[in-house]
Amino acid sequence: DERGSLYREVLRGHSGGDFAWLRKLAAEGEGLVRWMFAVPEADNFHEQQKVLQEQAQHRDILLIPATSPLSASSSTDATTTTTTEQLLRVFAAMQDFQFRWLIISQQDVFVHADRLANVLQQLPKPGHMVLGDWTVVNPPSGGQPHFLLQQPFFAISRDLFALLTWPPLNGLLRSSGEDPQYGDLSMAYGALNAWFRILSIQRIPIPGLHLRKTEPIDRCPTDTLALSPLTPEQL
């Protein structure tokens, strides 16, 4: 849609500003950073043609299946409307790329590029790592505590990505049905958390994440590494 297109223009650094975090991150790792925008297929011909024209111009768009009307109508938060099918389409497209980290971010997230680069550089050689906003959930009924990854912004190491896309493991990674801890597995939010639960991974919390804030955002906290949700104008 028009709003998504505006976010992409801002993030590419084509909106007249000098502080697009995605462009700055790519400049810091010149030749080492590549981005891709995962865009759901439009539900009408006119919108779809506009996306195709944008892709022809920038070559940085991956078309993914459209979000179901039920999911789209129940929430405006892409974190909770992204389907597992969409996530798997992104993973499939990334399999032939060589990278150390796969960083996944929603369009309305601001990232302090210098701080992110510093965090990644200080880590030892990645080994089944997931960096992000990790919390421990204690069920009110007294059940087993479990880890929860908030997903507006996170990063996974290449070796863990390779494991998630390894065909012999696919049968163990459920993508449908209900999970007692993480809910609907047809949604990426539930599926990813359920997959990480059965794998031996390193959960690395990133300091300075202020994600999915509900109050109006009128300033950036001094320790911020990532902040959301922001409008295209605020980015």
Phi, psi and chi 1 to 4 in degrees:
 res  aa     phi    psi   chi1   chi2   chi3   chi4
   1 ASP       -  178.5   58.7   10.1      -      -
   2 GLU   -62.0  -38.3  -70.8  -68.4  -22.1      -
   3 ARG   -66.5  -42.7 -169.0  167.2 -178.0   80.6
   4 GLY   -61.3  -40.3      -      -      -      -
   5 SER   -63.0  -38.8  176.9      -      -      -
   6 LEU   -66.2  -42.9 -178.0   55.0      -      -
   7 TYR   -57.2  -44.8  -88.5  114.0      -      -
   8 ARG   -64.4  -39.1  -66.3 -170.2  -68.5  -84.7
   9 GLU   -63.8  -40.6  -74.4  -60.6  -70.3      -
  10 VAL   -63.9  -46.6  170.5      -      -      -
  11 LEU   -66.9  -31.7  -70.3  167.7      -      -
  12 ARG   -72.5  -15.0  -68.1 -174.7 -173.7  109.2
  13 GLY    84.5   21.9      -      -      -      -
  14 HIS  -100.9   10.6  -64.9  167.0      -      -
  15 SER  -100.5    8.4   62.1      -      -      -
  16 GLY    99.9  -11.3      -      -      -      -
  17 GLY   -89.3  160.2      -      -      -      -
  18 ASP  -105.6    6.2  -62.7  -35.6      -      -
  19 PHE  -121.4   22.2  -56.0  103.6      -      -
  20 ALA   -61.0  117.1      -      -      -      -
  21 TRP   -64.1  -34.6   72.4  -97.3      -      -
  22 LEU   -67.6  -43.8 -171.7   56.6      -      -
  23 ARG   -63.3  -39.2  172.9   67.6   68.1 -179.9
  24 LYS   -67.4  -41.4 -174.1  173.2 -176.9 -179.3
  25 LEU   -61.7  -42.5 -177.0   64.7      -      -
  26 ALA   -64.2  -35.4      -      -      -      -
  27 ALA   -69.5  -35.1      -      -      -      -
  28 GLU   -68.5  -33.0  -69.8 -163.8    3.2      -
  29 GLY  -114.6   57.1      -      -      -      -
  30 GLU   -54.4  124.8 -171.8  171.2   -2.2      -
  31 GLY    82.6   -6.1      -      -      -      -
  32 LEU  -110.9  -12.0  -59.2  176.7      -      -
  33 VAL  -117.7  130.4  176.6      -      -      -
  34 ARG  -132.1  136.5  179.2  172.9  179.3  176.9
  35 TRP  -113.8  160.4   68.3   71.8      -      -
  36 MET  -147.5  134.5  179.0 -175.7  -62.3      -
  37 PHE   -99.2  120.5  -64.4  105.9      -      -
  38 ALA   -87.8  113.3      -      -      -      -
  39 VAL  -119.5  121.7  178.8      -      -      -
  40 PRO   -62.8  144.3  -21.9   33.1      -      -
  41 GLU   -59.1  137.2  -64.3  172.6  -14.6      -
  42 ALA   -74.0  154.9      -      -      -      -
  43 ASP   -92.4    6.4   56.8    4.7      -      -
  44 ASN  -143.0  155.4   66.3   74.4      -      -
  45 PHE   -60.2  -42.9  177.5   80.2      -      -
  46 HIS   -61.5  -48.5  176.9   67.1      -      -
  47 GLU   -64.8  -38.1  -70.3  -64.6  -29.2      -
  48 GLN   -64.8  -39.1 -174.4   75.1  -10.0      -
  49 GLN   -65.1  -37.2  -72.2  -58.7  113.4      -
  50 LYS   -64.2  -40.2  -69.8  174.4   64.9  175.3
  51 VAL   -66.2  -41.6  172.1      -      -      -
  52 LEU   -64.3  -38.0  -67.7  175.9      -      -
  53 GLN   -65.9  -39.1  -69.4  170.4    5.6      -
  54 GLU   -63.7  -41.3 -174.0  179.9  -18.4      -
  55 GLN   -64.6  -40.8  162.4   61.6   -1.9      -
  56 ALA   -62.1  -32.0      -      -      -      -
  57 GLN   -79.9  -42.5  179.0 -178.8   -1.7      -
  58 HIS  -107.6  -20.9  -61.9  -71.2      -      -
  59 ARG    55.2   40.9  -60.5  -67.5 -178.4 -177.2
  60 ASP  -137.0   23.3   60.5    0.2      -      -
  61 ILE  -115.7  134.9  -71.8  177.5      -      -
  62 LEU  -113.9  117.6  170.2   66.4      -      -
  63 LEU   -78.4  131.0  -75.1  174.5      -      -
  64 ILE  -123.7  161.9   58.1  176.7      -      -
  65 PRO   -56.6  147.3  -23.9   34.0      -      -
  66 ALA   -65.6  148.3      -      -      -      -
  67 THR   -69.1  141.1  -58.2      -      -      -
  68 SER   -63.6  147.2   70.5      -      -      -
  69 PRO   -54.9  -36.2  -24.9   34.5      -      -
  70 LEU   -63.9  -45.6  178.7   60.3      -      -
  71 SER   -66.3  -43.2  -61.4      -      -      -
  72 ALA   -64.8  -34.6      -      -      -      -
  73 SER   -80.9  -19.8   62.9      -      -      -
  74 SER   -85.9  -16.9   61.5      -      -      -
  75 SER  -159.9  148.7  174.1      -      -      -
  76 THR   -99.9    2.4   58.2      -      -      -
  77 ASP   -90.5  116.7 -180.0    3.1      -      -
  78 ALA   -62.7  -23.5      -      -      -      -
  79 THR   -59.9  -37.3  -60.7      -      -      -
  80 THR  -100.3   -5.9   55.2      -      -      -
  81 THR  -107.0   -9.5   59.8      -      -      -
  82 THR   -68.9  126.9  -58.8      -      -      -
  83 THR   -89.7  160.5   67.6      -      -      -
  84 THR   -63.8  -36.1  -54.1      -      -      -
  85 GLU   -59.3  -42.4 -179.6 -174.0    9.1      -
  86 GLN   -64.5  -43.8  -69.4  173.2  -31.7      -
  87 LEU   -61.3  -44.0  178.7   67.8      -      -
  88 LEU   -65.4  -32.0  -68.0  175.6      -      -
  89 ARG   -65.1  -40.4 -177.9   70.0   63.2   86.8
  90 VAL   -64.0  -45.9  172.3      -      -      -
  91 PHE   -59.0  -42.4  -80.7    5.1      -      -
  92 ALA   -62.0  -38.8      -      -      -      -
  93 ALA   -70.3  -23.3      -      -      -      -
  94 MET   -91.4   -6.8  -62.1  -62.5  -63.2      -
  95 GLN   -61.4  -32.7  -78.0 -173.6  -79.4      -
  96 ASP   -88.1   -2.5  -66.9  -26.7      -      -
  97 PHE   -86.1  146.5  -71.7   88.8      -      -
  98 GLN  -100.3  124.7  -64.1  -59.4  -45.8      -
  99 PHE  -156.4  160.2   54.6   85.2      -      -
 100 ARG   -92.7  -38.1 -171.8  178.8 -178.0 -169.6
 101 TRP  -131.6  139.9  -67.2  100.8      -      -
 102 LEU  -107.0  113.8  173.3   61.5      -      -
 103 ILE  -102.9  125.7  -58.9  170.3      -      -
 104 ILE  -115.7  125.8  -61.9  178.4      -      -
 105 SER  -138.8  142.4  175.6      -      -      -
 106 GLN   -74.3  159.2  -58.3  -67.5  -12.4      -
 107 GLN   -67.7  -22.9   63.5 -174.6    8.8      -
 108 ASP   -95.6   18.0   61.9    0.4      -      -
 109 VAL   -99.8  129.3  177.8      -      -      -
 110 PHE   -93.4  135.1  164.4   76.8      -      -
 111 VAL  -123.7  133.1  177.8      -      -      -
 112 HIS   -79.7  102.3 -164.8  -60.1      -      -
 113 ALA   -60.3  -41.9      -      -      -      -
 114 ASP   -62.1  -43.0  -66.8  -21.9      -      -
 115 ARG   -69.6  -38.4  -68.5  174.4 -178.0  170.2
 116 LEU   -63.1  -46.6  173.9   60.0      -      -
 117 ALA   -60.1  -39.0      -      -      -      -
 118 ASN   -65.8  -42.2 -173.5   53.6      -      -
 119 VAL   -61.1  -46.0  166.1      -      -      -
 120 LEU   -65.9  -37.2  -64.3  177.8      -      -
 121 GLN   -70.6  -28.9  -70.6  167.4    2.7      -
 122 GLN   -82.7  -12.6  -70.0 -175.9   -2.6      -
 123 LEU   -75.6  148.5  -71.6  168.9      -      -
 124 PRO   -67.9  178.8   26.4  -34.4      -      -
 125 LYS   -52.8  125.3 -177.4  178.6  179.4 -179.8
 126 PRO   -57.5  137.7  -21.4   32.6      -      -
 127 GLY  -142.8   95.2      -      -      -      -
 128 HIS    51.8   51.2  -68.7  177.6      -      -
 129 MET  -102.3  144.2  -69.7 -177.8 -178.9      -
 130 VAL  -127.5  116.0 -178.1      -      -      -
 131 LEU   -99.0  132.4  -77.3   66.1      -      -
 132 GLY   170.8 -159.2      -      -      -      -
 133 ASP   -94.2   86.1 -172.6    7.2      -      -
 134 TRP   -91.6  136.1  -74.8  104.0      -      -
 135 THR  -133.4  157.5   57.6      -      -      -
 136 VAL  -104.8  124.9  176.6      -      -      -
 137 VAL  -101.3  124.7  177.6      -      -      -
 138 ASN  -104.5  108.0  -66.7  -68.4      -      -
 139 PRO   -57.8  139.3  -21.6   32.9      -      -
 140 PRO   -62.4  -24.2   21.5  -32.4      -      -
 141 SER   -82.3   -1.3   58.5      -      -      -
 142 GLY    86.8   16.8      -      -      -      -
 143 GLY   -74.1 -172.6      -      -      -      -
 144 GLN   -68.8  125.1 -176.0   70.1   24.4      -
 145 PRO   -59.3  150.3  -20.2   32.1      -      -
 146 HIS  -144.5  157.4   55.4  -82.1      -      -
 147 PHE   -83.9  146.2  -69.3   97.6      -      -
 148 LEU  -133.1  125.5 -177.5   67.4      -      -
 149 LEU   -99.9  118.3  174.7   68.3      -      -
 150 GLN   -75.5  138.0  -59.2  -66.3  -21.5      -
 151 GLN  -114.4   17.6  -65.6  172.4   27.1      -
 152 PRO   -65.4  -26.2  -20.9   32.9      -      -
 153 PHE  -156.2  123.6  174.9   82.9      -      -
 154 PHE  -162.1  170.1   64.7   99.1      -      -
 155 ALA  -139.1  141.9      -      -      -      -
 156 ILE  -124.9  144.6   63.2  176.9      -      -
 157 SER   -74.7  157.6   57.6      -      -      -
 158 ARG   -59.8  -40.2  169.8   68.9 -166.1 -172.5
 159 ASP   -66.7  -34.1   60.3  -21.5      -      -
 160 LEU   -71.6  -39.1  179.7   55.9      -      -
 161 PHE   -59.0  -43.4  172.1   80.8      -      -
 162 ALA   -61.5  -36.3      -      -      -      -
 163 LEU   -68.5  -42.4 -174.5   60.0      -      -
 164 LEU   -64.2  -27.4  -70.4  171.0      -      -
 165 THR  -103.9   11.9   54.7      -      -      -
 166 TRP   -79.5  117.8 -174.6   44.4      -      -
 167 PRO   -50.5  -43.1  -28.8   36.6      -      -
 168 PRO   -61.3  -21.7  -26.5   36.8      -      -
 169 LEU   -88.5  -16.4 -172.6   62.5      -      -
 170 ASN   -54.4  -38.7  -69.6  163.6      -      -
 171 GLY   -65.7  -20.1      -      -      -      -
 172 LEU   -90.1  -14.2  -61.2  177.2      -      -
 173 LEU   -97.4   95.8  -58.2  179.6      -      -
 174 ARG   -69.0  141.3  -64.9  172.1   54.0 -154.7
 175 SER  -128.4   18.9   57.6      -      -      -
 176 SER  -153.2  165.5   61.7      -      -      -
 177 GLY    89.1 -175.2      -      -      -      -
 178 GLU  -110.8  137.6  -73.7  -74.2  -37.4      -
 179 ASP  -107.8  135.1 -177.4  -89.7      -      -
 180 PRO   -62.4  -24.4   19.4  -31.5      -      -
 181 GLN   -99.7  -36.1  -67.0  177.9  -26.0      -
 182 TYR  -115.7    1.0  -60.2  118.8      -      -
 183 GLY    79.7 -140.9      -      -      -      -
 184 ASP   -68.6  115.0 -173.8   -1.9      -      -
 185 LEU   -81.4   -6.2  -63.0  179.6      -      -
 186 SER   -79.1   -7.1   69.4      -      -      -
 187 MET  -104.1  137.6  -53.4  -53.4  -66.3      -
 188 ALA   -58.5  -34.3      -      -      -      -
 189 TYR   -58.1  -46.9 -178.8   84.3      -      -
 190 GLY   -74.9  -42.4      -      -      -      -
 191 ALA   -63.8  -47.2      -      -      -      -
 192 LEU   -60.0  -45.0  -98.1 -178.5      -      -
 193 ASN   -63.2  -38.9  -85.9  -63.2      -      -
 194 ALA   -67.9  -39.4      -      -      -      -
 195 TRP   -64.4  -44.5  -62.3  -14.9      -      -
 196 PHE   -63.5  -29.7  -68.9  149.9      -      -
 197 ARG   -62.4  -36.5 -179.9 -177.1   57.1 -159.7
 198 ILE   -90.3   -3.9   67.6  172.4      -      -
 199 LEU  -105.6  153.3  -60.7  173.9      -      -
 200 SER   -86.2  100.0  178.0      -      -      -
 201 ILE  -126.8  161.8   66.6  171.1      -      -
 202 GLN   -98.8  118.4  -63.3 -173.6   65.8      -
 203 ARG   -93.1  111.5  -62.6  173.7  175.2   85.8
 204 ILE  -110.2  106.0  -48.9  -65.7      -      -
 205 PRO   -72.3  138.5   23.4  -28.8      -      -
 206 ILE   -99.6  125.9  -56.7  178.1      -      -
 207 PRO   -70.9  154.0   26.2  -33.7      -      -
 208 GLY    80.8   21.5      -      -      -      -
 209 LEU   -93.0  122.0  -63.0 -174.4      -      -
 210 HIS  -124.1   85.8  -57.3  -79.6      -      -
 211 LEU  -114.3  147.9  -55.3  173.6      -      -
 212 ARG    54.9   40.4  -60.4  -86.4   71.3   90.6
 213 LYS   -66.7  138.2  -65.1  172.5   70.9   68.3
 214 THR   -93.6  -25.3   55.2      -      -      -
 215 GLU   -82.9  156.4   66.8  -86.5   14.0      -
 216 PRO   -57.8  138.5  -23.5   33.1      -      -
 217 ILE   -98.7  111.1  -62.1  174.5      -      -
 218 ASP  -114.9   -3.0   55.6    5.7      -      -
 219 ARG  -155.2  162.6   65.3 -178.2 -178.3   85.5
 220 CYS  -102.8  117.5 -174.8      -      -      -
 221 PRO   -53.6  146.2  -25.7   34.9      -      -
 222 THR   -63.7  -24.2   56.5      -      -      -
 223 ASP   -95.3   10.7   67.9  -24.1      -      -
 224 THR   -63.0  130.2  -66.2      -      -      -
 225 LEU  -104.2  -37.7 -172.0  147.3      -      -
 226 ALA  -145.3  143.2      -      -      -      -
 227 LEU  -141.7  136.0  175.4   68.5      -      -
 228 SER  -160.4  162.4   76.1      -      -      -
 229 PRO   -90.2  143.3   32.8  -34.0      -      -
 230 LEU  -123.3  151.4  -62.5  178.1      -      -
 231 THR   -78.5  164.1   65.2      -      -      -
 232 PRO   -56.6  -36.1  -25.6   34.5      -      -
 233 GLU   -66.3  -36.8  -65.9   76.0   18.1      -
 234 GLN   -72.5  -31.7  -71.4  173.8  -46.2      -
 235 LEU   -61.2      -  -80.9  178.1      -      -
